[in-house]
Amino acid sequence: MAGSAQVNMGTREVMDIRQAADYLGISADTLYRYASEGFVPAFKLGNRWRFRKSLLDGWMDEKSGVSVAPPVQVEKKKPVARAR
């Protein structure tokens, strides 16, 4: 992609190591080490690390002790039989 202008359209869902490090507020070297050790959710595309924003958000919530409430399930009640 040589010569293409980078357009900043907010945070992308899939980020490279530099973008993810900026998003997390840590150095790229630290994030590389975390990814290599399996400490942070990441995957390799070819030989380069990639990070999904949604997984990083969930990981940060987990590490910070934020509990995400499970979806509320509404019980369906049987209809009441009519009196005869």
C-alpha positions as CSV (number, residue, x, y, z in Angstrom):
1,M,0.0,0.0,0.0
2,A,2.8,2.3,-0.7
3,G,1.8,5.9,-1.4
4,S,-1.7,5.5,0.0
5,A,-2.8,8.2,2.5
6,Q,-3.9,6.9,5.9
7,V,-7.4,8.2,6.7
8,N,-8.1,8.3,10.4
9,M,-11.7,7.1,10.7
10,G,-11.6,6.3,14.4
11,T,-10.4,3.1,15.8
12,R,-10.6,0.1,13.5
13,E,-12.0,-3.3,14.5
14,V,-8.8,-5.0,13.4
15,M,-5.6,-3.2,14.3
16,D,-1.9,-3.8,13.8
17,I,0.5,-3.7,16.6
18,R,1.2,0.0,16.5
19,Q,-2.5,0.9,16.4
20,A,-3.4,-1.5,19.2
21,A,-0.5,-0.2,21.3
22,D,-1.7,3.4,20.9
23,Y,-5.3,2.2,21.7
24,L,-4.1,0.5,24.9
25,G,-1.6,3.3,25.8
26,I,1.4,1.0,26.0
27,S,4.5,0.7,23.9
28,A,4.5,-1.5,20.8
29,D,7.4,-3.5,22.3
30,T,5.4,-4.3,25.4
31,L,2.3,-5.3,23.4
32,Y,4.5,-7.5,21.2
33,R,5.8,-9.3,24.3
34,Y,2.2,-9.6,25.7
35,A,1.0,-11.1,22.4
36,S,3.9,-13.5,22.1
37,E,3.2,-14.7,25.7
38,G,-0.5,-15.1,25.1
39,F,-1.3,-12.5,27.7
40,V,-3.4,-10.3,25.4
41,P,-5.9,-11.6,22.8
42,A,-4.2,-11.5,19.4
43,F,-3.7,-13.5,16.2
44,K,-1.2,-13.7,13.5
45,L,-2.0,-12.8,9.9
46,G,1.0,-14.0,8.0
47,N,3.9,-13.1,10.3
48,R,2.3,-10.0,11.8
49,W,0.3,-9.7,14.9
50,R,-3.3,-8.4,14.6
51,F,-5.7,-7.3,17.4
52,R,-9.5,-7.1,17.4
53,K,-10.8,-4.1,19.2
54,S,-13.8,-5.9,20.6
55,L,-11.6,-8.6,22.1
56,L,-9.2,-6.0,23.6
57,D,-12.2,-4.2,25.1
58,G,-13.4,-7.5,26.7
59,W,-9.9,-8.3,27.9
60,M,-9.5,-4.8,29.5
61,D,-12.9,-5.2,31.2
62,E,-11.9,-8.6,32.5
63,K,-8.5,-7.3,33.8
64,S,-10.0,-4.2,35.4
65,G,-12.7,-6.3,37.2
66,V,-15.6,-4.9,35.2
67,S,-18.3,-7.5,35.2
68,V,-20.6,-7.6,32.2
69,A,-24.1,-8.7,33.2
70,P,-25.4,-11.6,31.2
71,P,-28.4,-10.9,29.1
72,V,-31.7,-11.0,31.0
73,Q,-33.9,-13.9,30.0
74,V,-37.6,-13.3,30.3
75,E,-39.6,-16.3,31.4
76,K,-42.5,-17.0,29.1
77,K,-45.5,-18.0,31.1
78,K,-48.1,-20.3,29.8
79,P,-51.4,-18.5,29.1
80,V,-54.0,-18.9,31.9
81,A,-56.8,-21.1,31.0
82,R,-60.2,-19.4,30.8
83,A,-62.8,-20.2,33.4
84,R,-65.7,-22.1,32.0
